[in-house]
Every structure is written in C-alpha cells, then in structure tokens.
C-alpha cells in the first residue's frame, strides 16, 4: 500500500498516506522483528553459533561464555527497542485518531436518531417530551467531552417545540 493515496478514514490517511521515510522504515523493521520467521531464524543462528564454538578445537572466535554473542544481542536490543517504541507510539496515535473519528460518527448518528425520532412521533407523544431533554443533555455532554483544542465541537441539535397537550 505504499504510495497509495486516497484513504477515507483519517487514521488510515495518517498510517498510509502521510508517513515519512523514517516512519516507513521503522514500520518495516518492527514488522520483521515481531515475526515468527525472525524468531526462528535468530534461534537457529544462536544454536549454530554455540554449536560451532563448542565443537571447534581450533579457531574458536567466541569461546564460552560467548562474549561476542552477548555483544551482538546487546547491540541488536539497543537498536530494536527504540524502533519498537516508535512503532508503538505511532500505533497509539492511530488509535487516538480512530477513536476521535468514531466518536464524531457516533455523535452525528445520535443526532440523526433523535431528529428521526422526533419526526416519526406526533408532537404530543410522551416519549418525545420525556426523552427529548435527556437526549439533548447527552448530546451536550458529548460535545463538552470532545476537546475543543483538538477540533471544534459538533453542533447539538435543538429540540423541536412540542405543545403541551396535558
């Protein structure tokens, strides 16, 4: 999907369309570090390294306790850890974007449901009179929860005037 432009979800736009070269590289490296193929290949290399060093009578390049092997693991960990953290931070950012997008969609859907409900029932219906203020309060609370610094709040639908037929 690299180079494909036009994702509709904001999280996917950030994930695929707007990545820097460094972010693409970090994603590729962490995808390989987190695979079973990498774990199996690394395990095979370690077993072969130890076996060759234990079996060789001459030219032991890393005799027991395998200091060079430990140095290689430390170097690998020193580079892998920051890359994994970069990838996790980017995943958390994508999750925040998706959560905000889902929140806005849910808020809009709730507004449409309230408007539909009011239009579908007669003005004197008890459910409209009783549930209307509670729904408006819920929408107002949702609008307050959305951080106005991140994005402007979604307008809350105003209740329709219902005559009291009491």
N, C-alpha and C positions, 0 to 999 in steps of 0.2 A: 504494500500500500504506500510505499514511499513515493512521494511526488504526486499522489492523487489529491486533487483539491476539490472541495465541494461537500464536505461532510456537513450535515444539518445540525446535529447535536453539538452544543458548544464544547462539551468535554472531548468529543472526537475531533473537533476542529483543533483544539489545543494539542491533543495527543498526536494527530497525524499531519495536520496541515501546517502547523506553526512551530514545529520542533527545529531547534538549532542543530548544527552538525554534531556538537558535543553531546546533545541530548540523544540524538540517534545512535551515536557510538556507545554511550552509556547503556541504552536500552538493548543494543545488540550483545554487548559483553555480558550484561547481567542475565540476559535470556540464556546464554550458553552456560554461565556459571551455575545457574539454577536448574540445569537439566540432568536427567539420569545418565545421559551419554557422557557428560563431563565427569560425573562422579565415578562412573565405571572406568573410564579411560584413566583418570587420575589414580584410582585404586590399582589398576593394572601396572601403571608406571611405578608406583611405590613398591609393589610386590616385586617387580622385576629389578628395581634399583637395589632393594635389600638382598634379594637372592643372589644377584651378580656380585655384590660386595662381600657377602658371606662366603660364597663359593670360590671366589678368586684367591689364589695363593700369592700371585704377583699382581702388581699394579692395582692395588685397592685404592681407588681415588677417594673413597669416603668410608673408611673403616668405622666399625662400631664405636661410638653411639650415633653415627650418621649426622655429623655436624653440618655438612653441606646440604643434606636433605632438609634439615631443620631450617637452615638459612633460606633455602628456596621456598619452603612453606611460609616463613615469616614475610618474605618479600611478596609472595602471592597475596597473602592476607592484607598486607599494607596497601596494595592497590585494589583488591576486591572490595574491602569494606567501604571505602568512600564511594565507589561506583554503585554498590548496592544501596547505600543511603541516598544517593542522588536519585536512583530509580524509585525508591520508596517515597521520597519527598514528592516526586512528580506524580506518583500514583495517588498520594493524598491530595494533591492539588486537583487532579482529575475528579476524584471523589467529591471534593467540595463543589466543583463546578457542576457536576451531575446533580448533587443534592439541591443546589440552588435552582437549577433548571427544573427539576422535579417539583420543587416547592412552588415555583411560579405556575407551572402547569396545573398542579392541584388547586392552587388558589383560583385560577381562572375557571377551572372546571366547577368548583364550588359556586362561583358567581353565576355561571350559566345555569346550574341546577336550581339555585334559589330563584333566578329570574323565570325559569321554565315553570317551577312550582307555583309561583305567584300568578303566572299567566294561565296555568291549567286549572286553577281553582277559582271559584267565584270570590268576589271581594269580601263577602261576609263569612267565609269559611273560617272556622275556629283554628284550624291548623296554620293558616296564613297569619292570623292575628297573634297566635301564641308562639309560633316558631320564627316568625319574621324578625323580631328584635334579637332573639338568641342567635340566629344566623348572622345578622348584622354585627353583633358583638364578636362572634367567632371570626368573621372576616376582618374586623378592625384589629383584633388581637394578632391575627396572622400578619397583617400589614405592619404592625408595630414590631413584630419579631424579626422581620427582614431588615437587615442593617441598611439604613439609608445611605451610608457612605459607600457601600458596595454597588447598590443600584437604587434607583428611585422606587418608592413603594407603588404597588399596583393600586389603582383607584378602587374604592369599595363601592359596590352598587348601593344606591339609596333605596330604601323601602318605598313601595308604591303606597299611595294614600288609600287607606281602606276605611270606608264609612262604617261606623259602629251601628249595627242593626239590633242592638240589645234591647 
